[in-house]
Amino acid sequence: MKKTISYITLLVYTIVFVACSGRKGHDHSSHGHGHSHGGHDHSSHSGHDHGNEAPSIKFSQIVDAVEIFVEYPALVKGEPAKFIAHFTNLINYKPISDAKAILLFNGKQVAKADKILRNGIFILEFSPAKVGKNSLVIKLEHAGNTYSFNLAETRVFKDGHDVSHAEFTHHEPDIVFLKEQAWVGDFGIVKVKKKPFQSVIHTCGKILPAVDNRITIVAQSSGIIDLPTNMVAGKKLKKGERIASIKSEQLEDSREVAFKLANADYNDVESRYQIAAKLVKDGSISRKEFSQLEAEYNSAKAKLEVFGKFNDKGEFIHSNAVASGAMNINSPRACNVASVKVRNGNYVEQGSVIATLVVGDSYLLKVDFPKNEVSKMERVVDANFIPEYMDASKMGNGALSVLELGGYPLFNSKTTADDSPYIPFYFNLPDDPRLVPNSFVSVAVQSKSEVLNEVIAVPVSAVLENENSYWVYVELEGENYTQREVMVGENNGKEIVITDGLKVGEIVVSKGAFRVKQASRSLEMPEHTH
């Protein structure tokens, strides 16, 4: 028994001896504490970095339509500090390069950069001389404007030891999406604020082709057709450009008859159009009726312009287009060829259709207006709509606006031909490459309202949805983002009300949220190459 106790005692002494000898030779630098003072162990000051590298400070701020994101080390007296400043034009979210950056320390210029490190990135360097709190401002001179950014962290430390004991505001990276990544694609941010929000009527509709923008070109006499070699559907024509020629021995007489008919038709329509222009101003006739007559007037005018042109005073000048037994038929205005109905060398009778021209495509937006909202019909001013072939989350403004496209609401009757709960309501839409006729759309109709509530609202494209949950991406500092769940309210097609989850002054991704979502799934943290 005594022997057993002796072995145990010996083993305990051995373990204690090894442990003490190991502590004697322990390297503290392996824990990142690179210095000691008189044998004092700074490992007791948890959270302080005692290494040689000063902590990095990140700062971002928006002034007007320009954002700065700058990274710089904690400032130490007499030690050079490098400021890496990123400047972004928030209108198109592209880097600003043709500019000059100036660094002011207590109101005095201490550094200037008129050359960029890379597109949108400027380097400013200086060594601070005054310990304590100081004023630090970066100014950007760009396109005749000056933008001033007041940096939040302005303390200058006496030495690295003071830095190691200081507390710094820092956001742990949740999602890192670099400025240089954002600049090369579709992206945008907005500052959260309260704004007037007008309720809308949600319904559906359809984009219809308008028929009043086509001009039919007919033969003014009988004869043989001569077409230009490139006269095909889709061809763009300039005003006065030749569409075809008709060869005939009786052209002089037949052309004169055709001119008289076209002139008489124009004079009749023109007089009715002038009267209608006055009546529509005082509301005696509807805007829709006026639009139909206006289309009829433009068609009659185009047919007359085959025989000449109108001068600056509005007077028609007859031209002599018959030469060598051939009559030229010219385009009455700039347009596109919709179809060609004849072939080169064909014989055509007077009045035969030669071609159809499209003069500036226009469309109608037919909306199903709910009968239970009929009291708002006369106060309709605009409509935001999303065609079925567009992804709202990837549309910069969330939806297309009738007014922003250059369209307008037409006068609409409150009567309907059936027992439908909806009344047809029409908007005029001008030509736009994003519009496809006969496409269905979701619509948010806006009418004048006396009550405009102040609410937090963000672009529809800022909000992502999954299984009835909604979230946005909030910018924490320049290139750090976090996903935030939000509660949503009304949606007017362009903006959506946020009832909970966002505060005024926060920055959210308004365009390209799906790109930040993709970055959040990346297993690798992107790195700067400054």
C-alpha positions as CSV (number, residue, x, y, z in Angstrom):
1,M,0.0,0.0,0.0
2,K,2.8,2.4,0.9
3,K,4.5,1.5,-2.4
4,T,1.4,2.4,-4.4
5,I,1.0,5.8,-2.6
6,S,4.7,6.6,-3.4
7,Y,4.2,5.9,-7.1
8,I,1.1,8.2,-7.2
9,T,2.9,11.0,-5.4
10,L,5.9,10.7,-7.8
11,L,3.5,10.9,-10.8
12,V,1.8,14.1,-9.5
13,Y,5.2,15.8,-8.9
14,T,6.3,14.9,-12.4
15,I,3.2,16.4,-14.0
16,V,3.5,19.6,-12.0
17,F,7.2,19.9,-13.0
18,V,6.5,19.5,-16.7
19,A,3.6,21.9,-16.6
20,C,5.7,24.6,-14.9
21,S,8.7,24.1,-17.2
22,G,6.4,24.4,-20.2
23,R,4.9,27.6,-19.0
24,K,8.4,29.1,-18.6
25,G,9.1,28.7,-22.3
26,H,5.6,29.7,-23.5
27,D,5.5,32.1,-26.5
28,H,2.8,34.7,-26.0
29,S,3.0,35.9,-29.5
30,S,1.1,32.8,-30.6
31,H,-2.0,34.4,-29.1
32,G,-1.5,37.6,-30.9
33,H,-0.2,39.6,-28.0
34,G,3.0,40.9,-29.5
35,H,4.4,43.0,-26.6
36,S,4.7,43.2,-22.8
37,H,5.5,45.9,-20.2
38,G,7.7,44.9,-17.2
39,G,6.4,41.4,-17.4
40,H,2.7,42.5,-17.3
41,D,0.6,40.0,-19.4
42,H,-2.0,41.9,-21.6
43,S,-3.9,38.8,-22.3
44,S,-6.2,39.9,-19.5
45,H,-7.4,42.7,-21.6
46,S,-9.7,40.6,-23.8
47,G,-10.9,42.1,-27.1
48,H,-7.8,44.4,-27.5
49,D,-5.5,43.8,-30.4
50,H,-1.9,44.2,-29.2
51,G,-0.3,43.4,-32.5
52,N,1.5,45.8,-34.7
53,E,-1.3,46.4,-37.1
54,A,-3.8,49.1,-36.2
55,P,-7.5,48.1,-36.5
56,S,-9.2,49.1,-39.7
57,I,-12.0,51.7,-39.6
58,K,-14.8,51.5,-42.2
59,F,-17.1,54.5,-42.9
60,S,-19.8,55.2,-45.5
61,Q,-22.0,58.3,-46.0
62,I,-24.4,59.6,-48.7
63,V,-24.4,63.2,-49.7
64,D,-26.9,64.1,-52.4
65,A,-26.5,61.4,-55.1
66,V,-22.9,60.5,-54.2
67,E,-21.8,57.8,-51.7
68,I,-18.3,57.5,-50.1
69,F,-17.0,54.3,-48.6
70,V,-13.6,54.7,-47.0
71,E,-11.3,52.4,-45.1
72,Y,-8.4,53.6,-43.0
73,P,-6.4,52.5,-39.9
74,A,-6.8,53.9,-36.4
75,L,-4.9,57.2,-36.4
76,V,-1.7,57.4,-34.4
77,K,0.3,60.6,-33.9
78,G,3.2,60.7,-36.3
79,E,2.4,57.5,-38.1
80,P,1.3,57.6,-41.8
81,A,-2.3,56.6,-42.5
82,K,-3.7,55.5,-45.8
83,F,-7.3,56.3,-46.7
84,I,-8.8,54.1,-49.4
85,A,-11.9,56.0,-50.7
86,H,-14.5,54.6,-53.0
87,F,-16.9,57.1,-54.6
88,T,-20.2,56.0,-56.3
89,N,-22.7,57.9,-58.4
90,L,-26.0,56.6,-56.9
91,I,-28.0,57.7,-60.0
92,N,-26.5,54.8,-62.0
93,Y,-24.4,53.2,-59.2
94,K,-21.2,53.5,-61.2
95,P,-17.8,54.6,-60.0
96,I,-16.7,58.2,-60.1
97,S,-13.3,58.6,-61.5
98,D,-13.0,62.0,-63.3
99,A,-12.7,63.9,-60.0
100,K,-10.4,65.2,-57.3
101,A,-10.4,64.0,-53.6
102,I,-9.1,66.2,-50.8
103,L,-8.5,65.3,-47.2
104,L,-8.9,68.1,-44.5
105,F,-7.6,67.7,-41.0
106,N,-9.0,70.4,-38.6
107,G,-10.0,72.4,-41.7
108,K,-6.5,72.3,-43.3
109,Q,-5.8,70.4,-46.4
110,V,-3.3,67.6,-45.7
111,A,-3.7,65.4,-48.7
112,K,-5.0,65.5,-52.3
113,A,-5.6,62.8,-54.9
114,D,-6.4,63.6,-58.5
115,K,-5.2,60.3,-59.8
116,I,-7.1,57.1,-59.1
117,L,-5.8,53.8,-57.9
118,R,-8.4,52.1,-60.0
119,N,-11.7,53.2,-61.4
120,G,-13.6,54.9,-58.6
121,I,-10.9,54.4,-55.9
122,F,-8.7,57.2,-54.6
123,I,-5.8,56.9,-52.2
124,L,-5.1,59.7,-49.6
125,E,-2.2,59.6,-47.2
126,F,-1.1,61.8,-44.2
127,S,0.5,61.6,-40.8
128,P,-1.6,63.2,-38.0
129,A,0.2,65.5,-35.6
130,K,-2.4,66.3,-32.9
131,V,-3.6,63.8,-30.3
132,G,-7.2,63.7,-29.3
133,K,-10.5,64.4,-31.1
134,N,-10.1,66.2,-34.4
135,S,-12.1,67.2,-37.4
136,L,-11.6,64.9,-40.5
137,V,-13.3,65.7,-43.8
138,I,-13.0,64.3,-47.3
139,K,-14.1,66.5,-50.1
140,L,-14.9,65.3,-53.6
141,E,-14.8,67.8,-56.5
142,H,-16.7,66.3,-59.5
143,A,-18.5,67.8,-62.5
144,G,-18.4,71.3,-61.0
145,N,-19.9,70.2,-57.7
146,T,-18.2,69.7,-54.3
147,Y,-19.3,67.0,-51.9
148,S,-18.2,67.0,-48.2
149,F,-18.1,63.9,-46.1
150,N,-17.5,64.2,-42.3
151,L,-15.8,61.1,-41.0
152,A,-17.1,59.7,-37.7
153,E,-14.0,58.3,-36.2
154,T,-11.7,61.3,-35.7
155,R,-9.6,60.5,-32.6
156,V,-5.9,60.5,-32.9
157,F,-4.1,58.2,-30.4
158,K,-0.7,58.9,-28.7
159,D,0.7,55.4,-29.6
160,G,-0.2,51.9,-30.4
161,H,-0.7,51.0,-26.7
162,D,-3.6,53.5,-26.5
163,V,-5.1,52.1,-29.7
164,S,-5.1,48.6,-28.3
165,H,-7.2,49.7,-25.3
166,A,-9.7,51.7,-27.4
167,E,-13.2,50.5,-28.3
168,F,-14.2,50.7,-32.0
169,T,-17.6,50.4,-33.6
170,H,-17.4,47.4,-35.9
171,H,-19.9,45.3,-37.7
172,E,-19.0,41.6,-38.1
173,P,-19.3,40.8,-41.8
174,D,-22.6,39.0,-42.5
175,I,-22.5,39.3,-46.3
176,V,-19.6,40.9,-48.1
177,F,-20.3,42.4,-51.5
178,L,-17.5,44.6,-52.7
179,K,-18.0,48.0,-54.4
180,E,-16.1,46.7,-57.4
181,Q,-18.5,43.8,-57.7
182,A,-21.6,46.1,-57.4
183,W,-20.2,48.6,-60.0
184,V,-20.1,46.1,-62.8
185,G,-23.8,45.1,-62.7
186,D,-27.3,46.3,-62.1
187,F,-27.3,47.6,-58.6
188,G,-28.7,50.4,-56.4
189,I,-29.3,51.6,-52.8
190,V,-31.7,54.0,-51.2
191,K,-31.9,55.7,-47.8
192,V,-35.0,54.8,-45.8
193,K,-37.3,57.7,-45.1
194,K,-40.9,58.5,-44.6
195,K,-42.8,59.7,-47.6
196,P,-46.3,60.3,-48.9
197,F,-47.9,57.1,-50.1
198,Q,-51.0,57.0,-52.1
199,S,-53.3,54.0,-52.1
200,V,-54.0,52.3,-55.5
201,I,-56.5,50.0,-57.1
202,H,-55.0,46.6,-57.9
203,T,-56.4,45.0,-61.0
204,C,-55.3,43.4,-64.3
205,G,-55.3,44.5,-67.9
206,K,-53.9,44.0,-71.4
207,I,-51.7,45.9,-73.8
208,L,-53.6,46.4,-77.1
209,P,-52.2,47.5,-80.4
210,A,-53.7,50.8,-81.6
211,V,-54.9,50.9,-85.2
212,D,-54.8,54.7,-85.7
213,N,-51.1,54.8,-86.3
214,R,-51.1,53.0,-89.7
215,I,-51.2,54.7,-93.1
216,T,-52.3,52.9,-96.2
217,I,-50.6,53.9,-99.4
218,V,-52.7,53.4,-102.5
219,A,-52.1,53.8,-106.2
220,Q,-53.2,57.2,-107.3
221,S,-53.5,56.0,-110.9
222,S,-53.4,52.8,-112.9
223,G,-50.0,51.6,-114.3
224,I,-46.9,49.5,-113.8
225,I,-45.3,49.4,-110.3
226,D,-41.6,50.1,-109.9
227,L,-40.3,49.5,-106.4
228,P,-36.8,50.3,-104.9
229,T,-34.7,47.2,-104.5
230,N,-34.8,47.3,-100.7
231,M,-38.5,48.1,-100.2
232,V,-39.4,45.4,-97.7
233,A,-41.3,45.1,-94.4
234,G,-39.4,46.6,-91.5
235,K,-37.5,49.2,-93.6
236,K,-37.2,52.7,-92.1
237,L,-38.2,55.5,-94.3
238,K,-37.3,59.2,-94.2
239,K,-39.9,61.8,-94.9
240,G,-40.0,62.3,-98.7
241,E,-38.2,59.0,-99.5
242,R,-39.6,57.1,-102.5
243,I,-41.9,54.2,-101.8
244,A,-42.8,53.3,-105.4
245,S,-43.3,54.7,-108.9
246,I,-46.2,54.1,-111.3
247,K,-45.6,54.2,-115.0
248,S,-48.6,55.1,-117.3
249,E,-49.4,57.1,-120.4
250,Q,-52.4,58.7,-118.7
251,L,-50.6,59.8,-115.5
252,E,-51.2,63.5,-115.9
253,D,-55.0,63.2,-115.9
254,S,-55.3,60.4,-113.3
255,R,-52.9,62.1,-110.9
256,E,-54.8,65.3,-111.0
257,V,-58.1,63.5,-110.2
258,A,-56.4,61.7,-107.3
259,F,-55.0,64.9,-106.0
260,K,-58.4,66.6,-106.0
261,L,-60.0,63.7,-104.1
262,A,-57.2,63.7,-101.5
263,N,-57.4,67.5,-101.1
264,A,-61.1,67.5,-100.7
265,D,-60.9,64.7,-98.1
266,Y,-58.2,66.6,-96.2
267,N,-60.2,69.9,-96.2
268,D,-63.3,68.2,-94.8
269,V,-61.4,66.4,-92.0
270,E,-59.2,69.4,-91.2
271,S,-62.3,71.7,-90.5
272,R,-63.8,69.0,-88.2
273,Y,-60.5,68.6,-86.4
274,Q,-60.1,72.3,-85.7
275,I,-63.6,72.5,-84.2
276,A,-62.9,69.3,-82.1
277,A,-59.7,70.9,-80.8
278,K,-61.7,73.7,-79.2
279,L,-64.4,71.4,-77.9
280,V,-62.1,69.0,-76.1
281,K,-60.6,71.9,-74.1
282,D,-63.9,72.8,-72.5
283,G,-64.9,69.1,-72.1
284,S,-67.7,69.2,-74.7
285,I,-66.3,66.0,-76.3
286,S,-64.2,63.3,-74.7
287,R,-60.4,62.9,-75.1
288,K,-61.0,59.5,-76.7
289,E,-63.3,61.0,-79.4
290,F,-60.8,63.7,-80.1
291,S,-58.0,61.1,-80.4
292,Q,-59.9,59.2,-83.0
293,L,-60.6,62.4,-85.1
294,E,-56.9,63.4,-84.7
295,A,-55.9,60.0,-86.1
296,E,-58.3,60.5,-89.1
297,Y,-56.8,64.0,-89.6
298,N,-53.2,62.8,-89.6
299,S,-54.1,60.0,-92.1
300,A,-55.8,62.5,-94.5
301,K,-52.9,64.8,-94.2
302,A,-50.4,62.0,-95.0
303,K,-52.4,61.0,-98.1
304,L,-52.3,64.6,-99.4
305,E,-48.6,64.9,-98.7
306,V,-48.0,62.3,-101.5
307,F,-48.7,65.2,-103.9
308,G,-46.6,67.8,-102.2
309,K,-45.8,69.3,-98.8
310,F,-46.9,71.8,-96.2
311,N,-44.7,74.9,-95.7
312,D,-44.0,76.6,-92.3
313,K,-47.2,78.6,-92.6
314,G,-49.3,75.4,-92.9
315,E,-50.0,76.1,-96.6
316,F,-49.9,73.1,-99.0
317,I,-47.5,73.3,-101.9
318,H,-48.3,71.1,-104.9
319,S,-45.3,69.4,-106.5
320,N,-44.9,68.2,-110.0
321,A,-43.9,64.6,-109.4
322,V,-44.7,63.3,-112.9
323,A,-41.7,63.1,-115.2
324,S,-40.9,60.8,-118.1
325,G,-44.3,59.1,-117.8
326,A,-43.7,58.0,-114.2
327,M,-45.3,59.2,-110.9
328,N,-43.3,58.9,-107.6
329,I,-45.1,57.9,-104.4
330,N,-43.1,59.3,-101.5
331,S,-43.3,58.7,-97.8
332,P,-45.4,61.4,-96.1
333,R,-43.3,61.3,-93.0
334,A,-40.6,59.3,-91.1
335,C,-42.0,55.9,-90.5
336,N,-41.5,52.1,-90.9
337,V,-42.8,49.9,-93.6
338,A,-45.3,47.4,-92.1
339,S,-46.1,45.5,-95.3
340,V,-45.6,45.7,-99.1
341,K,-48.7,44.5,-101.0
342,V,-47.3,44.5,-104.6
343,R,-44.3,43.2,-106.5
344,N,-42.0,45.0,-108.9
345,G,-43.5,45.1,-112.4
346,N,-47.1,44.4,-111.4
347,Y,-49.9,46.2,-113.0
348,V,-52.1,48.0,-110.5
349,E,-55.5,49.7,-110.8
350,Q,-56.1,53.1,-109.3
351,G,-57.0,52.7,-105.6
352,S,-55.0,49.4,-105.2
353,V,-53.1,49.1,-101.9
354,I,-49.3,49.4,-102.4
355,A,-48.0,49.4,-98.9
356,T,-48.9,49.9,-95.2
357,L,-46.7,52.3,-93.1
358,V,-46.5,52.6,-89.4
359,V,-46.1,56.1,-88.1
360,G,-44.8,55.9,-84.5
361,D,-46.3,52.8,-82.9
362,S,-48.8,53.5,-80.1
363,Y,-50.8,51.2,-77.8
364,L,-53.8,51.1,-75.6
365,L,-53.7,49.8,-72.0
366,K,-57.0,48.3,-71.3
367,V,-57.7,48.0,-67.6
368,D,-60.4,46.1,-65.7
369,F,-61.7,48.9,-63.4
370,P,-63.7,47.5,-60.5
371,K,-67.3,48.7,-60.3
372,N,-67.1,49.1,-56.6
373,E,-64.4,51.8,-57.1
374,V,-66.3,53.7,-59.8
375,S,-66.3,56.9,-57.7
376,K,-62.5,57.1,-58.3
377,M,-62.7,56.7,-62.1
378,E,-63.0,60.4,-62.9
379,R,-59.9,61.1,-60.7
380,V,-57.6,58.6,-62.3
381,V,-54.2,60.2,-63.1
382,D,-51.8,57.3,-63.7
383,A,-51.2,53.6,-63.6
384,N,-48.2,51.5,-62.8
385,F,-48.1,48.1,-64.6
386,I,-45.9,45.0,-64.9
387,P,-46.2,43.0,-68.1
388,E,-46.4,39.2,-67.7
389,Y,-43.0,38.7,-69.4
390,M,-41.1,41.0,-67.0
391,D,-39.6,40.1,-63.6
392,A,-40.6,42.8,-61.2
393,S,-37.7,42.0,-58.8
394,K,-35.2,42.8,-61.6
395,M,-36.9,46.0,-62.8
396,G,-35.1,49.0,-61.5
397,N,-38.3,51.0,-60.8
398,G,-40.5,48.1,-60.0
399,A,-43.1,48.8,-62.7
400,L,-43.7,50.8,-65.8
401,S,-45.6,54.1,-65.3
402,V,-48.1,55.3,-67.9
403,L,-47.1,59.0,-67.3
404,E,-43.4,58.3,-67.2
405,L,-43.7,56.5,-70.6
406,G,-45.5,59.6,-72.0
407,G,-49.0,58.2,-72.0
408,Y,-52.2,59.5,-70.5
409,P,-55.7,58.3,-69.4
410,L,-58.4,58.5,-71.9
411,F,-62.0,59.5,-71.3
412,N,-63.9,56.4,-70.3
413,S,-67.6,55.6,-70.1
414,K,-69.0,54.1,-66.9
415,T,-71.3,51.8,-68.9
416,T,-70.5,48.1,-69.6
417,A,-72.1,45.7,-72.0
418,D,-72.5,42.8,-69.6
419,D,-72.8,41.8,-66.0
420,S,-69.1,41.9,-65.4
421,P,-67.9,43.4,-62.1
422,Y,-65.4,45.5,-64.1
423,I,-65.6,48.5,-66.4
424,P,-63.1,48.8,-69.3
425,F,-60.8,51.8,-68.7
426,Y,-58.2,52.8,-71.3
427,F,-54.8,54.6,-71.2
428,N,-52.9,55.7,-74.3
429,L,-49.3,54.4,-74.5
430,P,-46.6,55.7,-76.9
431,D,-44.1,53.5,-78.6
432,D,-41.6,51.8,-76.2
433,P,-39.4,48.8,-76.9
434,R,-40.5,47.2,-73.6
435,L,-44.1,47.0,-74.7
436,V,-45.4,43.8,-76.4
437,P,-49.0,44.0,-77.8
438,N,-51.6,41.5,-76.7
439,S,-49.7,40.9,-73.4
440,F,-51.5,40.7,-70.0
441,V,-50.4,43.0,-67.2
442,S,-50.9,43.5,-63.5
443,V,-51.9,47.1,-62.8
444,A,-52.0,49.5,-59.9
445,V,-54.3,52.4,-60.8
446,Q,-53.7,55.7,-59.1
447,S,-56.3,58.4,-58.6
448,K,-56.1,61.8,-57.0
449,S,-56.5,61.6,-53.3
450,E,-56.8,64.2,-50.6
451,V,-55.1,62.0,-48.0
452,L,-51.4,61.2,-48.4
453,N,-50.0,59.2,-45.5
454,E,-46.4,59.5,-44.4
455,V,-45.0,56.0,-44.3
456,I,-41.8,54.1,-44.7
457,A,-41.8,52.8,-48.3
458,V,-39.1,51.2,-50.4
459,P,-39.0,50.2,-54.1
460,V,-40.7,46.9,-54.9
461,S,-37.5,45.6,-56.3
462,A,-35.9,45.9,-52.8
463,V,-38.1,43.3,-51.3
464,L,-37.6,39.6,-51.8
465,E,-40.3,37.0,-50.9
466,N,-40.2,33.4,-50.0
467,E,-43.1,31.4,-48.7
468,N,-45.0,34.5,-47.5
469,S,-41.9,35.8,-45.7
470,Y,-40.4,39.1,-46.9
471,W,-36.9,40.5,-46.4
472,V,-34.5,43.2,-47.6
473,Y,-30.7,43.6,-47.6
474,V,-29.5,46.4,-45.3
475,E,-26.1,48.0,-45.9
476,L,-24.2,48.1,-42.6
477,E,-21.1,49.8,-43.8
478,G,-20.0,50.2,-47.4
479,E,-19.4,46.6,-48.4
480,N,-21.1,44.8,-45.5
481,Y,-24.7,43.8,-45.7
482,T,-27.2,41.8,-43.6
483,Q,-30.5,40.2,-44.4
484,R,-33.4,41.7,-42.6
485,E,-36.9,40.2,-42.4
486,V,-39.6,42.9,-42.7
487,M,-43.4,43.2,-42.5
488,V,-45.0,44.7,-45.6
489,G,-48.2,46.7,-46.2
490,E,-49.7,48.2,-49.3
491,N,-48.1,48.0,-52.7
492,N,-48.7,50.6,-55.5
493,G,-46.7,48.8,-58.1
494,K,-43.6,50.9,-57.7
495,E,-43.2,51.1,-53.9
496,I,-44.2,48.9,-51.0
497,V,-45.0,50.0,-47.5
498,I,-42.7,48.5,-44.7
499,T,-44.7,48.3,-41.5
500,D,-41.9,46.8,-39.4
501,G,-38.2,45.9,-39.7
502,L,-36.7,49.1,-41.0
503,K,-35.8,52.5,-39.5
504,V,-35.5,55.9,-41.0
505,G,-31.9,56.6,-42.1
506,E,-30.9,53.0,-42.8
507,I,-29.6,52.0,-46.3
508,V,-31.3,49.2,-48.2
509,V,-30.4,47.6,-51.5
510,S,-33.1,48.8,-54.0
511,K,-31.8,47.2,-57.2
512,G,-29.9,44.0,-57.6
513,A,-30.9,42.4,-54.3
514,F,-30.7,39.0,-55.9
515,R,-27.0,39.6,-56.5
516,V,-26.4,40.2,-52.8
517,K,-28.4,37.0,-52.2
518,Q,-26.1,35.1,-54.4
519,A,-23.1,36.6,-52.6
520,S,-24.5,35.4,-49.3
521,R,-24.3,31.8,-50.5
522,S,-20.7,32.1,-51.5
523,L,-18.3,30.0,-49.3
524,E,-15.4,32.3,-50.0
525,M,-15.0,35.8,-48.6
526,P,-14.2,38.3,-51.4
527,E,-10.9,40.2,-50.9
528,H,-9.7,43.6,-52.0
529,T,-6.7,43.9,-54.2
530,H,-5.8,47.5,-53.1
